[in-house]
Amino acid sequence: MRVRAWECLGALALVSASAMQLAGQVASDSVAGKWQVTAEFYGTPTYAGLQLEQAGEKVTGNFHGEKLEGTFADGKLHFVAKYPDGSSDEVNATVANGEMKGEAVTSENGGTQHDRIPFTAEMIKPLVRGSETHEFVPTVFYRSWSPMNKPVLRVKPGDTIHTTTVDAGGTDEKGQRRVMGGNPETGPFYIEGAEPGDTLVVKIVKLKLNRDWAVSDDDVVSRATDGELTVRFKDAGNSVKWNLDRVNGTASVDKPGEHMKSFSIPVKPMLGCVATAVGPPQAPPPTGDEGRYGGNMDFNEVGDGATVYLPVSNPGALLYFGDGHALQGDGELNGNALETSMDVTVTVDVLQGKHINGPRIETKDALIAMGLGGDLDDALKGATANMADWLQDEYKLTAPEQAEFLGVASEFHISEVADRNAGIVLKIKKRDLEKLTK
């Protein structure tokens, strides 16, 4: 059965309207432009994108990524969007003053009526940009990637947020337990103008350790152990405290064994979690989970200077972040990295009409596509597909060119093996991308 526009959020690549349309200069007898559709699907708010083009009374465009054809005259809009399996959505609506109100009738292959869904829609307005820095002191921390949690702060694209996070166990910089563990998050932050089908841009300006200790484990996760190693670690699973030397930027075990007494290692602060709220029909997963929305990715290059790109599935994007790590090796082999609280400074932005299928990261030297799956094979496929889409969209590489380039330029790293999903990232160095003809 196909997935309808009402049943899946943010899965539409929207074509940008013309500059005149984006400026709101749309004639009263025209519906051409980009619309945000909102419906109550059996009591659950759902969203879809609608792009319309008009020539006389004839209307074309796309609805949830599928082509549509119809008419618009005397304030009445009618169109049908057809799907590859023969199913369709038939829409009738009235349009006035940049607002639309109507009903969609969804039909399965063969014309059987399935649902009648009332909806409203508004013409997408241009972004209003800001440059303000917000000092935010969190008083509540959430444990699911839910769109139902009340936003803690509204900011504009271009604004900067300076705030703090608790550690994965819910303890703050003063050592006080503030909330139950399980990666409690700071947020959600409502980014004005962000709509389903857009991409949220999160630039990590600065991560700063704000206490002198972190915790980890003395175990290795089951996904990374064979039978013999499992036996070797049969008495493990104990919490380990690490001392953080914030002056010299190093970490060392608080009560080391004989062979770790002189061991220390440079810290590299990172955020284990960066996410946008999950949209219907998916029920909000806990903050220990991860997926196309980002989440508990636990990738050790999500640190100072990195930019994280995430799909938007709800109005305002609803940005969460947390799960600070002083340091983590590839894969988070212990199940917990050096978990600690953090001072966080990020700048947010929105790419209107830019749709991506999963998390992407950009650093000073590389583009990095995230792949997440139930096992490493699926994560590998996801990372490859994510990067192939990136090369197609941004560099216009054909399928053969994508294969030729990926075959010689790809670097794969295991980002995560500790959670329900495994993670693999595909990295491409910018010095190699510079040699492509865009």
C-alpha positions in Angstrom: 0.0 0.0 0.0 1.3 3.4 -0.9 2.1 6.0 1.8 -0.1 9.0 1.4 0.8 12.6 1.9 -1.3 12.7 5.1 0.6 9.7 6.5 4.2 10.7 6.1 5.9 14.0 7.0 8.6 15.9 5.3 9.1 13.4 2.4 8.6 15.9 -0.3 11.3 17.7 -2.3 9.6 21.1 -3.0 10.5 23.3 -5.9 11.2 26.9 -4.9 8.6 29.4 -6.0 9.7 32.4 -8.1 11.1 35.4 -6.4 7.8 37.2 -7.0 5.9 34.4 -5.3 8.3 34.2 -2.4 7.8 37.9 -1.9 4.1 37.3 -1.5 3.2 39.2 -4.7 0.8 36.6 -6.0 -2.2 37.9 -7.9 -5.6 37.2 -6.3 -6.6 35.1 -9.3 -3.5 32.8 -9.0 -2.6 29.9 -6.8 1.0 29.5 -8.1 3.5 29.0 -5.4 4.5 26.8 -2.5 1.8 25.9 0.1 2.0 24.3 3.5 -0.9 21.9 4.0 -2.2 20.9 7.5 -4.8 18.2 8.2 -6.2 16.4 11.2 -5.8 12.7 10.2 -8.0 11.0 12.7 -7.1 13.4 15.5 -3.4 13.7 14.6 -2.0 16.8 13.0 -0.2 16.0 9.8 1.5 18.1 7.2 2.3 17.9 3.5 3.8 20.2 0.9 2.0 21.4 -2.2 3.7 23.2 -5.2 1.4 24.7 -7.8 2.1 26.2 -11.2 -0.6 27.9 -13.2 -1.2 28.8 -16.9 -4.6 30.3 -17.4 -7.1 28.0 -15.6 -4.8 25.0 -15.9 -2.9 24.0 -12.8 0.1 21.6 -12.5 2.6 20.8 -9.9 3.3 18.2 -7.2 1.6 17.1 -4.1 3.8 15.1 -1.7 6.2 14.6 -4.5 3.7 13.2 -7.0 2.6 15.1 -10.1 -0.8 16.7 -10.2 -3.1 18.2 -12.8 -6.2 20.3 -12.4 -7.9 23.7 -12.7 -8.4 26.9 -10.8 -11.1 29.4 -11.6 -13.3 31.8 -9.6 -11.5 30.9 -6.4 -12.2 27.1 -6.8 -9.2 24.7 -7.0 -9.6 21.1 -8.2 -6.7 18.7 -8.9 -5.9 15.0 -8.9 -2.5 13.6 -7.8 -1.9 10.1 -9.2 0.5 7.6 -7.8 2.5 4.9 -9.6 0.3 2.1 -8.2 -2.8 3.7 -9.6 -4.0 5.2 -6.4 -4.8 8.9 -6.2 -5.7 12.0 -4.1 -8.5 14.2 -5.5 -8.6 17.7 -3.9 -11.3 20.3 -4.0 -10.7 23.6 -2.2 -11.5 27.3 -2.1 -8.7 29.9 -2.2 -8.8 33.5 -0.9 -6.2 35.9 0.4 -3.4 33.4 0.4 -5.4 30.8 2.3 -6.8 27.5 1.2 -9.5 25.3 2.7 -10.8 22.1 1.3 -11.1 18.3 1.3 -8.9 15.5 -0.1 -10.5 12.2 -1.1 -7.9 9.4 -1.2 -8.6 6.4 -3.4 -6.9 3.0 -3.7 -6.1 1.4 -7.0 -9.4 0.7 -8.8 -11.2 3.8 -7.4 -12.3 2.4 -4.0 -12.8 5.4 -1.6 -10.5 5.2 1.4 -10.6 8.5 3.3 -12.2 12.0 3.1 -9.8 14.4 4.8 -10.5 18.1 5.5 -7.5 20.4 5.4 -6.3 24.0 5.4 -3.2 25.4 3.7 -1.3 28.7 3.7 1.1 30.2 1.1 4.7 29.9 2.4 6.1 33.2 3.3 9.8 34.2 2.9 12.1 33.7 5.9 12.5 36.5 8.3 16.1 36.3 9.3 17.7 37.3 12.6 21.1 37.7 14.2 20.3 37.7 17.9 22.1 35.6 20.5 19.8 34.0 23.0 21.0 33.2 26.5 18.7 30.3 27.5 18.7 28.5 30.9 16.8 25.2 30.7 14.4 24.2 33.5 12.9 21.2 31.8 14.5 18.3 29.8 12.6 16.0 27.5 13.1 12.2 26.9 11.4 11.7 23.6 11.7 13.3 20.1 8.1 14.5 20.3 6.4 17.3 18.4 3.9 17.6 21.3 6.4 19.0 23.8 6.0 22.8 24.2 8.8 24.8 22.6 11.1 26.3 25.2 12.2 29.2 23.0 11.3 30.7 19.5 14.2 31.8 17.4 14.8 33.1 13.8 17.0 31.6 11.2 20.4 33.2 11.7 20.0 33.4 15.5 22.4 31.9 17.9 21.5 29.9 21.1 23.8 29.6 24.1 22.6 27.1 26.7 23.5 24.0 28.7 22.8 20.3 28.7 22.7 17.7 31.4 24.6 14.4 30.9 23.0 11.2 29.6 22.0 10.3 33.2 20.3 13.6 33.8 23.0 15.2 36.0 23.9 18.9 35.5 27.2 20.8 35.7 26.8 21.1 39.5 26.4 17.4 40.0 22.7 17.7 40.7 20.3 15.2 39.3 17.7 17.2 37.3 15.8 14.5 35.4 15.6 10.7 34.8 18.3 9.4 32.6 18.2 8.1 29.0 19.7 11.1 27.2 17.4 13.9 28.4 17.5 16.8 25.9 17.6 20.6 26.0 14.8 22.0 23.8 12.7 21.9 21.7 13.6 25.2 20.0 11.1 26.5 17.5 12.8 27.9 14.4 10.4 30.4 12.8 9.7 29.8 9.1 10.9 26.2 9.1 8.3 23.9 7.5 8.0 20.2 6.6 10.0 19.6 3.5 12.7 22.1 4.5 16.2 21.3 5.9 17.3 22.6 9.3 20.9 23.7 9.5 22.6 23.5 13.0 26.1 25.0 13.1 27.9 24.0 16.3 29.8 27.2 17.2 31.3 26.0 20.5 31.1 23.1 22.9 32.6 23.7 26.3 33.1 21.3 29.2 31.5 22.7 32.3 32.5 20.2 35.0 35.6 18.2 35.9 34.3 14.7 35.6 32.6 12.3 33.3 31.4 8.7 33.5 31.7 5.6 31.2 31.7 1.8 31.6 34.3 -1.0 31.7 32.3 -3.2 29.2 32.2 -3.6 25.5 28.8 -3.8 23.8 27.6 -7.1 22.5 27.5 -6.0 18.9 31.3 -5.8 19.0 32.2 -9.0 20.9 32.5 -12.6 19.9 31.9 -15.5 22.3 35.4 -15.6 23.8 35.4 -11.9 24.4 31.9 -12.0 26.0 33.3 -14.5 28.5 36.2 -12.3 29.2 33.9 -9.4 30.1 31.5 -11.5 32.1 32.2 -9.5 35.3 32.3 -6.1 33.6 29.5 -3.6 33.3 30.7 -1.2 36.1 30.5 2.5 35.9 33.9 4.2 35.6 34.6 7.8 36.6 37.0 9.9 34.5 38.7 13.1 35.6 38.5 16.0 33.1 41.4 18.4 33.2 39.8 21.4 31.6 43.0 23.5 31.8 45.1 21.0 29.8 42.2 19.5 27.9 42.8 15.9 28.9 40.9 13.0 30.5 42.1 10.2 32.8 40.6 7.4 34.8 39.8 8.5 38.4 40.8 5.1 39.9 43.0 3.5 37.3 44.2 -0.1 37.2 48.0 -0.8 37.3 48.5 -0.3 33.5 46.3 2.8 33.2 48.0 4.9 35.9 50.0 7.1 33.5 47.3 7.2 30.8 45.6 10.4 29.7 44.1 11.4 26.4 43.1 14.7 24.8 39.3 15.5 25.1 37.2 16.3 22.0 33.8 17.5 23.1 30.8 16.4 21.0 27.1 16.1 21.1 25.7 12.6 21.0 22.2 13.9 20.1 21.0 16.5 17.7 17.5 16.0 16.3 14.3 17.5 14.9 11.0 16.3 16.3 9.6 13.2 14.7 6.4 13.6 12.7 3.3 11.5 12.3 2.6 8.7 11.6 5.6 7.6 13.6 5.1 7.7 17.3 7.7 9.8 19.1 10.7 7.5 19.9 12.7 7.9 23.1 15.9 10.0 23.1 18.0 6.9 23.2 16.9 6.2 19.6 18.0 7.6 16.2 16.7 7.8 12.6 16.2 10.0 9.6 15.4 12.9 12.1 18.9 12.6 13.6 18.7 11.8 17.3 21.1 9.7 19.3 23.6 9.4 16.5 26.7 9.4 18.7 29.1 10.4 15.9 32.3 11.8 17.3 32.7 14.5 14.6 29.6 16.4 15.7 31.7 18.9 17.6 33.2 22.4 17.3 32.8 23.8 13.8 30.6 21.0 12.5 27.3 21.7 10.7 24.4 19.2 11.0 21.7 19.1 8.4 18.4 17.5 9.4 15.0 17.0 7.7 12.1 19.1 9.0 8.9 17.2 9.7 7.0 19.7 11.8 6.4 23.4 11.7 9.2 25.1 13.5 11.4 22.0 13.1 11.5 21.7 16.9 15.3 21.3 17.6 16.6 19.1 20.4 20.2 18.5 21.5 22.0 16.9 24.4 24.0 13.8 25.5 27.4 15.6 25.7 30.5 13.6 25.5 34.0 14.8 26.5 35.4 12.1 24.2 34.2 9.1 22.3 36.1 6.6 20.1 34.5 5.3 16.9 31.4 3.2 17.6 30.9 4.1 21.3 32.2 0.6 22.2 31.6 1.0 26.0 27.9 1.7 25.5 28.6 5.0 27.2 31.3 7.5 26.1 32.8 10.0 28.5 29.3 11.3 29.4 29.2 14.8 30.9 27.3 18.0 30.9 28.1 20.8 28.4 27.9 24.5 27.6 26.5 24.6 24.0 26.5 27.4 21.5 24.8 26.8 18.1 23.5 28.9 15.2 20.5 27.8 13.3 19.3 28.3 9.7 16.7 26.9 7.3 17.0 25.8 3.7 13.5 26.4 2.3 12.3 23.7 0.0 15.4 21.6 0.4 14.5 18.1 1.2 17.0 15.4 2.5 16.3 11.9 3.5 18.6 11.6 6.5 21.2 13.4 8.6 24.2 15.0 7.0 27.3 16.6 8.5 29.7 19.1 7.1 33.1 19.8 8.6 35.9 22.1 7.5 37.4 19.4 5.4 34.6 17.0 4.5 31.0 16.2 3.7 29.7 13.3 5.7 26.5 11.3 5.1 25.0 9.3 8.0 23.6 5.8 7.6 21.6 4.2 10.3 20.1 0.7 10.4 19.3 -2.4 12.4 22.7 -3.8 11.5 25.9 -2.5 9.9 24.9 -3.8 6.4 21.8 -1.7 6.4 23.7 1.3 7.9 26.3 1.0 5.0 23.5 1.0 2.4 21.9 4.0 4.1 25.1 6.0 4.2 25.9 5.2 0.5 22.4 6.2 -0.6 22.5 9.4 1.4 25.8 10.5 -0.1 24.7 9.5 -3.6 21.7 11.7 -3.2 23.9 14.5 -2.0 26.2 14.2 -5.1 23.2 14.1 -7.4 21.5 17.1 -5.9 24.5 19.4 -5.3 27.0 18.3 -8.0 24.5 16.9 -10.6 26.5 13.6 -11.0 24.8 11.0 -13.1 24.4 7.5 -11.7 27.6 6.2 -13.5 29.5 9.3 -12.3 28.3 8.7 -8.7 29.6 5.2 -8.8 33.0 6.2 -10.4 33.5 8.9 -7.8 32.4 7.0 -4.8 34.5 4.0 -5.8 37.7 6.1 -5.4 36.8 8.9 -2.9 34.8 7.2 -0.2 35.9 6.8 3.4 33.6 4.7 5.7 33.7 5.0 9.5 31.6 3.1 12.1 29.9 5.8 14.1 27.7 3.8 16.5 27.3 0.2 17.6 25.9 0.7 21.1 22.3 1.5 20.3 19.3 -0.2 18.7 20.5 1.1 15.3 24.1 0.8 14.1 25.6 3.7 12.4 28.1 4.1 9.5 29.1 7.4 8.0 30.5 7.9 4.5 33.0 10.8 4.3 34.2 12.6 1.2 37.1 15.1 1.4 36.3 18.5 0.1 39.6 18.6 -1.7 38.3 15.7 -3.9 34.9 17.4 -4.4 36.7 20.6 -5.6 37.9 18.6 -8.7 34.3 17.9 -9.9 32.7 20.1 -12.5 29.5 21.4 -10.9 
